[in-house]
Amino acid sequence: MVGVKQLADAVGLAASTLYDLERGEQESTTKLHAIAEYLGVRARWLETGQGPMRPEQGDLLDASFDDKYDRVTVVRGAMLSGGPGKVSWEFEEVDRHFAFRRQWLQEKGLRADRCRIYEVSGDSNAPYIRHGDVVMIDLDDRKVVDGEFYGLAFGEDLRVKQLAFRADGALRVISAAEPDKAETYRGQEIEAISIIGRVAWRGG
């Protein structure tokens, strides 16, 4: 989810103005088309709630938007858990996208089609990643770098955790809020952990 401050900065508005628009205390703004372009939706839908939400193929706004942004798929039904909660990996449902500036993705070495957005459940990684945050997982970056966050699959148990290797080769799976309670895996235990990818971005 795009934060209010992030959106305000992107379109040149005060955050208070966006809050007023959201609450209906201000009817519209000259920045409406800029907001719509940033969010990847039609200005008319944004203002009135009527008509298609997304620009159609060939729409000028859509063409302009796609020149600057790439869409990263949001996956629901498979939530990365910040705690021990179990969810089903097999029944994930792709239902929408987040838009990221193409230049930013390129600078980070990210490919939109090789990234996924997940919602995080649990506060075991607070304050870095909190319950309800969304994270972008780079599916092509699975090499463990000490202290980085990764999406992990333990069978059907999906988590987002920090990883670090010990000098003896053991893998530490760390909850940032409780680093002293890190889980330690060795040998074949490590092979049973599927690293989905590194957390490349987090949004509150």
C-alpha positions as CSV (number, residue, x, y, z in Angstrom):
1,M,0.0,0.0,0.0
2,V,1.3,3.4,-0.9
3,G,1.7,5.6,2.2
4,V,0.1,9.0,2.4
5,K,3.4,10.8,2.8
6,Q,4.9,8.9,-0.1
7,L,2.0,9.8,-2.4
8,A,1.9,13.4,-1.2
9,D,5.6,13.8,-1.9
10,A,5.3,12.2,-5.3
11,V,2.5,14.5,-6.5
12,G,3.5,17.7,-4.7
13,L,0.7,18.0,-2.2
14,A,0.6,18.4,1.6
15,A,-0.3,15.2,3.4
16,S,-3.0,17.1,5.2
17,T,-4.7,17.8,1.8
18,L,-4.7,14.1,0.9
19,Y,-6.3,13.3,4.3
20,D,-9.0,15.9,3.6
21,L,-9.7,14.4,0.2
22,E,-9.9,10.9,1.8
23,R,-12.4,12.2,4.4
24,G,-14.4,14.0,1.9
25,E,-13.6,17.4,3.5
26,Q,-12.2,18.6,0.2
27,E,-14.0,17.6,-3.0
28,S,-11.1,17.6,-5.5
29,T,-7.7,18.9,-6.4
30,T,-5.8,20.1,-9.4
31,K,-3.4,17.2,-8.7
32,L,-6.1,14.6,-9.3
33,H,-4.7,13.4,-12.6
34,A,-1.2,13.2,-11.0
35,I,-2.6,11.1,-8.1
36,A,-4.4,8.8,-10.5
37,E,-1.3,8.3,-12.7
38,Y,0.8,7.5,-9.6
39,L,-1.7,5.0,-8.4
40,G,-2.4,3.6,-11.8
41,V,-6.1,4.2,-11.8
42,R,-8.6,6.4,-13.8
43,A,-9.0,10.0,-12.6
44,R,-12.8,9.7,-13.0
45,W,-12.9,6.5,-10.9
46,L,-10.7,8.1,-8.2
47,E,-13.0,11.2,-8.0
48,T,-16.4,9.6,-8.4
49,G,-16.0,5.9,-7.9
50,Q,-17.8,5.4,-11.2
51,G,-16.6,3.6,-14.4
52,P,-13.6,1.2,-14.7
53,M,-11.0,1.5,-12.0
54,R,-8.0,0.8,-14.3
55,P,-7.2,2.5,-17.6
56,E,-8.1,0.4,-20.6
57,Q,-5.6,-0.8,-23.2
58,G,-4.8,2.1,-25.5
59,D,-5.9,4.7,-22.9
60,L,-3.6,7.7,-23.0
61,L,-3.2,7.7,-19.2
62,D,-2.4,4.0,-19.3
63,A,0.2,4.4,-22.0
64,S,1.8,7.3,-20.1
65,F,1.8,5.3,-16.9
66,D,3.3,2.2,-18.4
67,D,6.2,4.3,-19.8
68,K,7.3,5.1,-16.3
69,Y,6.1,2.3,-14.0
70,D,6.1,-1.4,-13.8
71,R,3.5,-3.4,-11.9
72,V,4.5,-6.0,-9.3
73,T,2.0,-8.7,-8.6
74,V,0.2,-8.8,-5.2
75,V,-0.4,-12.4,-4.0
76,R,-3.2,-13.0,-1.5
77,G,-4.1,-16.3,0.1
78,A,-0.4,-16.9,0.9
79,M,0.6,-14.6,3.7
80,L,4.2,-14.6,4.9
81,S,3.9,-14.9,8.6
82,G,6.0,-12.9,11.0
83,G,5.0,-15.5,13.6
84,P,4.2,-19.2,13.6
85,G,0.9,-19.0,11.7
86,K,0.3,-21.6,9.0
87,V,-1.2,-20.7,5.6
88,S,-1.5,-22.4,2.3
89,W,1.1,-21.8,-0.3
90,E,-0.9,-23.8,-2.9
91,F,-4.0,-21.7,-3.0
92,E,-2.4,-18.3,-3.5
93,E,-4.6,-15.9,-5.5
94,V,-3.0,-13.2,-7.7
95,D,-5.5,-10.3,-7.7
96,R,-3.8,-6.9,-8.1
97,H,-0.6,-5.0,-8.5
98,F,1.6,-2.4,-6.9
99,A,3.2,0.2,-9.2
100,F,6.9,1.0,-8.9
101,R,8.9,3.5,-10.9
102,R,10.8,1.5,-13.5
103,Q,14.0,3.6,-13.0
104,W,13.9,2.7,-9.2
105,L,13.5,-1.0,-10.0
106,Q,16.4,-0.9,-12.5
107,E,18.6,0.9,-10.0
108,K,17.9,-1.8,-7.4
109,G,18.5,-4.6,-10.0
110,L,14.9,-5.7,-9.7
111,R,12.6,-7.2,-12.3
112,A,8.9,-6.6,-11.7
113,D,7.9,-10.0,-13.2
114,R,10.3,-11.7,-10.8
115,C,9.0,-10.0,-7.6
116,R,5.9,-10.6,-5.6
117,I,4.1,-8.5,-2.9
118,Y,3.0,-10.2,0.2
119,E,1.2,-9.1,3.4
120,V,2.9,-9.8,6.7
121,S,1.1,-11.3,9.7
122,G,2.5,-10.8,13.2
123,D,4.9,-8.4,15.0
124,S,7.9,-10.7,15.6
125,N,10.0,-8.5,13.4
126,A,8.8,-5.1,14.8
127,P,9.7,-2.4,14.5
128,Y,11.4,-3.1,11.2
129,I,8.4,-5.0,9.7
130,R,5.0,-4.8,11.5
131,H,1.7,-6.7,11.3
132,G,-0.1,-5.6,8.2
133,D,2.9,-4.3,6.4
134,V,3.5,-5.4,2.8
135,V,6.9,-6.6,1.5
136,M,8.2,-7.1,-2.0
137,I,10.1,-10.3,-2.3
138,D,12.8,-10.6,-5.0
139,L,12.4,-14.2,-6.2
140,D,15.8,-14.1,-7.9
141,D,17.8,-13.1,-4.8
142,R,18.1,-16.2,-2.6
143,K,21.7,-15.9,-1.6
144,V,21.8,-15.4,2.2
145,V,23.4,-12.1,3.3
146,D,23.7,-11.9,7.1
147,G,21.1,-9.7,8.6
148,E,18.8,-9.3,5.6
149,F,15.2,-10.3,5.6
150,Y,13.9,-13.2,3.5
151,G,10.6,-14.9,2.7
152,L,10.9,-18.5,3.9
153,A,8.7,-21.5,3.4
154,F,8.7,-24.3,6.0
155,G,6.3,-26.6,4.2
156,E,3.0,-24.7,4.4
157,D,4.4,-22.4,7.1
158,L,5.4,-19.2,5.4
159,R,7.5,-16.6,7.3
160,V,9.5,-13.4,6.8
161,K,12.7,-13.5,8.9
162,Q,16.3,-12.3,9.2
163,L,18.9,-14.9,8.2
164,A,22.5,-15.3,9.2
165,F,25.1,-18.1,8.9
166,R,27.3,-19.0,11.9
167,A,31.0,-19.7,11.6
168,D,30.2,-23.5,11.9
169,G,27.8,-23.3,8.9
170,A,24.6,-23.4,11.0
171,L,21.8,-21.1,9.7
172,R,20.2,-18.7,12.2
173,V,16.5,-17.8,11.5
174,I,15.9,-14.6,13.5
175,S,12.9,-12.7,14.7
176,A,14.1,-9.1,14.9
177,A,11.9,-8.4,17.9
178,E,13.5,-11.3,19.8
179,P,17.0,-12.0,18.4
180,D,18.0,-14.0,21.5
181,K,15.4,-16.6,20.6
182,A,16.7,-17.3,17.1
183,E,16.1,-20.8,15.6
184,T,19.2,-22.7,14.5
185,Y,19.3,-25.2,11.7
186,R,22.1,-27.5,10.5
187,G,22.8,-29.8,7.6
188,Q,19.7,-31.4,6.1
189,E,17.5,-29.2,8.3
190,I,18.8,-26.2,6.2
191,E,17.9,-28.0,3.0
192,A,14.3,-28.4,4.2
193,I,13.9,-24.6,4.3
194,S,12.8,-23.0,1.1
195,I,14.1,-19.5,0.7
196,I,11.5,-17.7,-1.5
197,G,13.6,-14.6,-1.9
198,R,15.0,-11.5,-0.2
199,V,12.8,-8.7,1.0
200,A,13.7,-5.8,-1.4
201,W,11.1,-3.3,-0.2
202,R,8.7,-2.8,2.7
203,G,5.6,-0.6,2.9
204,G,3.5,0.2,5.9
